[in-house]
Amino acid sequence: MQTITHTLPGYRVFEYLLVITPHAELSARIQKLKTGFAEKYKTEQKPGGRPQLVLASFSQYEMLQERILHRLEHLAMGFPPFLVNLKDFGSIPDHTIYVKAASKLPIQELVKTIRSGTQRLMKMNEENKPHFIMEPHFNLARKLKPWQYEKGWLEYSQRHFSASFIVGSFAVLRRLKGETRYHLLQQFPLQNLPVHTKQGELFMD
């Protein structure tokens, strides 16, 4: 019965990502790092796909999509563009190595703004709650085997990397639950406009 329900219009479940994508030159630099790591340490993950800094992830029924997009558009209109500095590498023992965002605060403020304005809409049920990323980074390699992580981190903990870029927008990607590839759904420019919000409006269902 559940499978039938999830195929009905509006009841299909999609998985969503909110992401920041850097400009083409920086994307190419990070992609080169990812490719180099994958080749040297024989990772099974394909390094393809444009590098993205993930702000949040969630699953939700398609029927709520327009309301979520409208809310995100409203939030983005009132948020200013900002500078992000990337500096060196970090890791999540013992499976992930990433490029660190040195200037975390503006990204964290954006995540908090999104969380306060959309969290209730993004929550599908108790088992499917939205996940907001408060430690921003660009993955270099993930789901590593122990030896790949140990050797890779031994090298990259000593390596240096620096770059900066202006964040002028964020995007929403989605995929049908069970699919492998995400597709761009909508881009939201950060406009720093005076947006007037009625008391409690952001928390209405």
C-alpha atoms as a printed R data frame, in Angstrom:
    type eleno elety resid chain resno      x      y       z
1   ATOM     1    CA   MET     A     1  0.000  0.000   0.000
2   ATOM     2    CA   GLN     A     2  2.856  2.329   0.895
3   ATOM     3    CA   THR     A     3  4.540  1.742  -2.470
4   ATOM     4    CA   ILE     A     4  1.296  2.569  -4.310
5   ATOM     5    CA   THR     A     5  0.826  5.755  -2.261
6   ATOM     6    CA   HIS     A     6  4.351  6.960  -3.071
7   ATOM     7    CA   THR     A     7  3.658  6.736  -6.813
8   ATOM     8    CA   LEU     A     8  0.537  8.921  -6.712
9   ATOM     9    CA   PRO     A     9  0.861 12.553  -7.876
10  ATOM    10    CA   GLY     A    10  2.009 14.670  -4.959
11  ATOM    11    CA   TYR     A    11  2.843 11.629  -2.833
12  ATOM    12    CA   ARG     A    12  6.137 10.831  -4.545
13  ATOM    13    CA   VAL     A    13  9.068 11.239  -2.157
14  ATOM    14    CA   PHE     A    14 12.060 13.273  -3.322
15  ATOM    15    CA   GLU     A    15 15.453 13.735  -1.703
16  ATOM    16    CA   TYR     A    16 16.696 17.322  -1.702
17  ATOM    17    CA   LEU     A    17 20.067 19.028  -1.262
18  ATOM    18    CA   LEU     A    18 20.690 22.739  -0.652
19  ATOM    19    CA   VAL     A    19 24.140 23.554  -2.021
20  ATOM    20    CA   ILE     A    20 26.622 26.327  -2.768
21  ATOM    21    CA   THR     A    21 28.612 25.896  -5.974
22  ATOM    22    CA   PRO     A    22 31.817 27.949  -6.481
23  ATOM    23    CA   HIS     A    23 32.801 29.633  -9.746
24  ATOM    24    CA   ALA     A    24 34.162 27.529 -12.604
25  ATOM    25    CA   GLU     A    25 37.886 28.153 -11.970
26  ATOM    26    CA   LEU     A    26 37.707 27.128  -8.301
27  ATOM    27    CA   SER     A    27 35.445 24.181  -9.146
28  ATOM    28    CA   ALA     A    28 38.118 22.973 -11.575
29  ATOM    29    CA   ARG     A    29 40.834 23.271  -8.890
30  ATOM    30    CA   ILE     A    30 38.838 21.251  -6.370
31  ATOM    31    CA   GLN     A    31 37.871 18.721  -9.026
32  ATOM    32    CA   LYS     A    32 41.545 18.262  -9.909
33  ATOM    33    CA   LEU     A    33 42.272 17.518  -6.237
34  ATOM    34    CA   LYS     A    34 39.440 14.983  -6.102
35  ATOM    35    CA   THR     A    35 40.624 13.252  -9.270
36  ATOM    36    CA   GLY     A    36 44.224 13.157  -8.059
37  ATOM    37    CA   PHE     A    37 43.190 11.612  -4.737
38  ATOM    38    CA   ALA     A    38 40.957  9.028  -6.410
39  ATOM    39    CA   GLU     A    39 43.737  7.952  -8.780
40  ATOM    40    CA   LYS     A    40 46.461  7.801  -6.128
41  ATOM    41    CA   TYR     A    41 44.454  5.996  -3.474
42  ATOM    42    CA   LYS     A    42 42.306  3.855  -5.789
43  ATOM    43    CA   THR     A    43 38.957  4.983  -4.370
44  ATOM    44    CA   GLU     A    44 35.806  3.320  -5.676
45  ATOM    45    CA   GLN     A    45 33.858  6.583  -5.733
46  ATOM    46    CA   LYS     A    46 33.851  8.427  -9.015
47  ATOM    47    CA   PRO     A    47 35.270 11.936  -8.528
48  ATOM    48    CA   GLY     A    48 32.942 13.348 -11.206
49  ATOM    49    CA   GLY     A    49 30.331 16.001 -10.584
50  ATOM    50    CA   ARG     A    50 30.862 19.658  -9.820
51  ATOM    51    CA   PRO     A    51 32.152 20.314  -6.282
52  ATOM    52    CA   GLN     A    52 29.431 21.538  -3.931
53  ATOM    53    CA   LEU     A    53 29.256 22.754  -0.362
54  ATOM    54    CA   VAL     A    54 26.148 21.185   1.160
55  ATOM    55    CA   LEU     A    55 24.020 23.363   3.466
56  ATOM    56    CA   ALA     A    56 21.190 20.938   4.168
57  ATOM    57    CA   SER     A    57 19.577 17.684   3.067
58  ATOM    58    CA   PHE     A    58 16.051 16.385   3.518
59  ATOM    59    CA   SER     A    59 13.360 14.106   2.096
60  ATOM    60    CA   GLN     A    60  9.802 15.279   1.531
61  ATOM    61    CA   TYR     A    61  6.619 14.604  -0.395
62  ATOM    62    CA   GLU     A    62  6.392 16.379  -3.738
63  ATOM    63    CA   MET     A    63  3.183 18.154  -2.692
64  ATOM    64    CA   LEU     A    64  5.150 20.358  -0.258
65  ATOM    65    CA   GLN     A    65  7.842 21.320  -2.749
66  ATOM    66    CA   GLU     A    66  6.338 24.616  -3.923
67  ATOM    67    CA   ARG     A    67  5.821 25.845  -0.362
68  ATOM    68    CA   ILE     A    68  9.415 25.032   0.531
69  ATOM    69    CA   LEU     A    69 10.766 26.728  -2.594
70  ATOM    70    CA   HIS     A    70  8.670 29.818  -1.926
71  ATOM    71    CA   ARG     A    71  9.976 30.000   1.636
72  ATOM    72    CA   LEU     A    72 13.587 29.588   0.484
73  ATOM    73    CA   GLU     A    73 13.144 32.317  -2.112
74  ATOM    74    CA   HIS     A    74 11.841 34.668   0.568
75  ATOM    75    CA   LEU     A    75 14.779 33.901   2.866
76  ATOM    76    CA   ALA     A    76 17.371 34.315   0.099
77  ATOM    77    CA   MET     A    77 15.970 37.711  -0.862
78  ATOM    78    CA   GLY     A    78 16.821 39.082   2.577
79  ATOM    79    CA   PHE     A    79 20.294 37.510   2.910
80  ATOM    80    CA   PRO     A    80 23.435 39.337   1.692
81  ATOM    81    CA   PRO     A    81 26.128 37.836  -0.573
82  ATOM    82    CA   PHE     A    82 29.305 36.963   1.342
83  ATOM    83    CA   LEU     A    83 32.939 35.936   0.951
84  ATOM    84    CA   VAL     A    84 34.121 32.392   1.717
85  ATOM    85    CA   ASN     A    85 37.782 31.572   2.331
86  ATOM    86    CA   LEU     A    86 38.996 28.000   1.899
87  ATOM    87    CA   LYS     A    87 42.114 26.929   3.789
88  ATOM    88    CA   ASP     A    88 43.863 23.554   3.785
89  ATOM    89    CA   PHE     A    89 42.228 20.208   4.591
90  ATOM    90    CA   GLY     A    90 40.256 18.530   7.355
91  ATOM    91    CA   SER     A    91 38.947 15.033   8.009
92  ATOM    92    CA   ILE     A    92 36.198 12.997   9.618
93  ATOM    93    CA   PRO     A    93 37.908  9.923  11.084
94  ATOM    94    CA   ASP     A    94 38.155  7.485   9.584
95  ATOM    95    CA   HIS     A    95 36.297  7.831   6.303
96  ATOM    96    CA   THR     A    96 36.295 11.395   4.857
97  ATOM    97    CA   ILE     A    97 38.864 14.020   3.823
98  ATOM    98    CA   TYR     A    98 37.737 17.484   2.773
99  ATOM    99    CA   VAL     A    99 38.719 21.050   1.872
100 ATOM   100    CA   LYS     A   100 38.035 23.288   4.883
101 ATOM   101    CA   ALA     A   101 36.064 26.507   4.857
102 ATOM   102    CA   ALA     A   102 38.082 28.872   7.059
103 ATOM   103    CA   SER     A   103 35.345 31.520   7.183
104 ATOM   104    CA   LYS     A   104 32.528 29.446   8.668
105 ATOM   105    CA   LEU     A   105 30.430 32.174  10.269
106 ATOM   106    CA   PRO     A   106 28.566 33.568   7.199
107 ATOM   107    CA   ILE     A   107 27.786 30.054   5.953
108 ATOM   108    CA   GLN     A   108 26.576 29.023   9.402
109 ATOM   109    CA   GLU     A   109 24.378 32.132   9.559
110 ATOM   110    CA   LEU     A   110 22.825 31.196   6.216
111 ATOM   111    CA   VAL     A   111 22.218 27.629   7.445
112 ATOM   112    CA   LYS     A   112 20.613 28.944  10.649
113 ATOM   113    CA   THR     A   113 18.381 31.287   8.637
114 ATOM   114    CA   ILE     A   114 17.259 28.409   6.412
115 ATOM   115    CA   ARG     A   115 16.755 26.119   9.401
116 ATOM   116    CA   SER     A   116 14.602 28.595  11.347
117 ATOM   117    CA   GLY     A   117 12.464 29.364   8.314
118 ATOM   118    CA   THR     A   118 11.961 25.924   6.784
119 ATOM   119    CA   GLN     A   119 12.676 23.186   9.329
120 ATOM   120    CA   ARG     A   120  9.043 22.302   9.997
121 ATOM   121    CA   LEU     A   121  8.167 22.180   6.299
122 ATOM   122    CA   MET     A   122 11.192 19.988   5.534
123 ATOM   123    CA   LYS     A   123 10.365 17.405   8.214
124 ATOM   124    CA   MET     A   124  8.491 14.541   6.561
125 ATOM   125    CA   ASN     A   125  8.057 12.448   9.740
126 ATOM   126    CA   GLU     A   126  9.964 11.384  12.849
127 ATOM   127    CA   GLU     A   127 12.170  9.051  10.791
128 ATOM   128    CA   ASN     A   128 12.861 11.644   8.075
129 ATOM   129    CA   LYS     A   129 14.048 14.926   9.576
130 ATOM   130    CA   PRO     A   130 16.118 17.543   7.741
131 ATOM   131    CA   HIS     A   131 19.870 17.575   8.324
132 ATOM   132    CA   PHE     A   132 21.605 20.968   8.481
133 ATOM   133    CA   ILE     A   133 25.383 21.118   7.978
134 ATOM   134    CA   MET     A   134 27.048 23.436  10.490
135 ATOM   135    CA   GLU     A   135 30.643 22.476   9.564
136 ATOM   136    CA   PRO     A   136 30.884 23.641   5.931
137 ATOM   137    CA   HIS     A   137 33.343 21.880   3.615
138 ATOM   138    CA   PHE     A   138 33.961 20.497   0.133
139 ATOM   139    CA   ASN     A   139 34.403 16.717   0.169
140 ATOM   140    CA   LEU     A   140 37.656 15.537  -1.373
141 ATOM   141    CA   ALA     A   141 36.991 11.846  -0.746
142 ATOM   142    CA   ARG     A   142 34.416 10.022   1.374
143 ATOM   143    CA   LYS     A   143 33.499  6.440   2.318
144 ATOM   144    CA   LEU     A   144 37.209  5.645   2.443
145 ATOM   145    CA   LYS     A   145 38.615  2.300   3.522
146 ATOM   146    CA   PRO     A   146 40.833  2.445   6.635
147 ATOM   147    CA   TRP     A   147 44.094  2.267   4.670
148 ATOM   148    CA   GLN     A   148 42.917  4.898   2.174
149 ATOM   149    CA   TYR     A   149 42.003  7.262   4.986
150 ATOM   150    CA   GLU     A   150 45.207  6.693   6.970
151 ATOM   151    CA   LYS     A   151 47.567  7.154   4.031
152 ATOM   152    CA   GLY     A   152 45.505  9.924   2.479
153 ATOM   153    CA   TRP     A   153 45.214 11.929   5.703
154 ATOM   154    CA   LEU     A   154 48.936 11.463   6.420
155 ATOM   155    CA   GLU     A   155 49.581 13.257   3.124
156 ATOM   156    CA   TYR     A   156 46.784 15.849   3.068
157 ATOM   157    CA   SER     A   157 47.158 16.922   6.705
158 ATOM   158    CA   GLN     A   158 50.531 18.321   5.604
159 ATOM   159    CA   ARG     A   159 49.385 19.820   2.298
160 ATOM   160    CA   HIS     A   160 48.207 23.384   1.818
161 ATOM   161    CA   PHE     A   161 45.359 24.847  -0.186
162 ATOM   162    CA   SER     A   162 43.871 28.324  -0.231
163 ATOM   163    CA   ALA     A   163 41.156 30.005  -2.274
164 ATOM   164    CA   SER     A   164 38.238 32.376  -1.881
165 ATOM   165    CA   PHE     A   165 34.981 33.062  -3.672
166 ATOM   166    CA   ILE     A   166 31.862 35.178  -3.348
167 ATOM   167    CA   VAL     A   167 28.639 33.338  -2.561
168 ATOM   168    CA   GLY     A   168 25.878 35.092  -4.467
169 ATOM   169    CA   SER     A   169 23.318 32.297  -4.474
170 ATOM   170    CA   PHE     A   170 22.480 28.797  -3.346
171 ATOM   171    CA   ALA     A   171 20.683 26.047  -5.242
172 ATOM   172    CA   VAL     A   172 18.192 23.281  -4.561
173 ATOM   173    CA   LEU     A   173 18.899 19.893  -6.121
174 ATOM   174    CA   ARG     A   174 16.541 16.942  -6.028
175 ATOM   175    CA   ARG     A   175 16.267 13.320  -7.016
176 ATOM   176    CA   LEU     A   176 13.420 10.849  -6.832
177 ATOM   177    CA   LYS     A   177 13.960  8.543  -3.869
178 ATOM   178    CA   GLY     A   178 15.916  5.562  -5.158
179 ATOM   179    CA   GLU     A   179 17.624  7.425  -8.017
180 ATOM   180    CA   THR     A   180 21.369  8.046  -8.032
181 ATOM   181    CA   ARG     A   181 21.731 11.493  -9.670
182 ATOM   182    CA   TYR     A   182 20.544 14.833  -8.359
183 ATOM   183    CA   HIS     A   183 19.174 17.423 -10.762
184 ATOM   184    CA   LEU     A   184 19.077 21.204 -10.403
185 ATOM   185    CA   LEU     A   185 15.622 22.320  -9.331
186 ATOM   186    CA   GLN     A   186 16.029 26.044  -8.629
187 ATOM   187    CA   GLN     A   187 18.681 28.679  -7.952
188 ATOM   188    CA   PHE     A   188 18.141 31.379  -5.337
189 ATOM   189    CA   PRO     A   189 20.142 34.641  -5.555
190 ATOM   190    CA   LEU     A   190 21.131 36.335  -2.297
191 ATOM   191    CA   GLN     A   191 19.801 39.870  -2.702
192 ATOM   192    CA   ASN     A   192 20.105 41.589   0.704
193 ATOM   193    CA   LEU     A   193 16.718 43.238   0.236
194 ATOM   194    CA   PRO     A   194 14.605 44.599   3.090
195 ATOM   195    CA   VAL     A   195 12.164 41.714   3.445
196 ATOM   196    CA   HIS     A   196  9.308 42.329   5.858
197 ATOM   197    CA   THR     A   197  8.088 39.200   7.597
198 ATOM   198    CA   LYS     A   198  4.961 39.089   9.684
199 ATOM   199    CA   GLN     A   199  5.385 37.801  13.211
200 ATOM   200    CA   GLY     A   200  5.359 34.019  13.169
201 ATOM   201    CA   GLU     A   201  5.062 33.772   9.385
202 ATOM   202    CA   LEU     A   202  8.271 31.772   9.030
203 ATOM   203    CA   PHE     A   203  7.002 29.117  11.400
204 ATOM   204    CA   MET     A   204  3.589 28.548   9.906
205 ATOM   205    CA   ASP     A   205  2.892 25.146   8.366
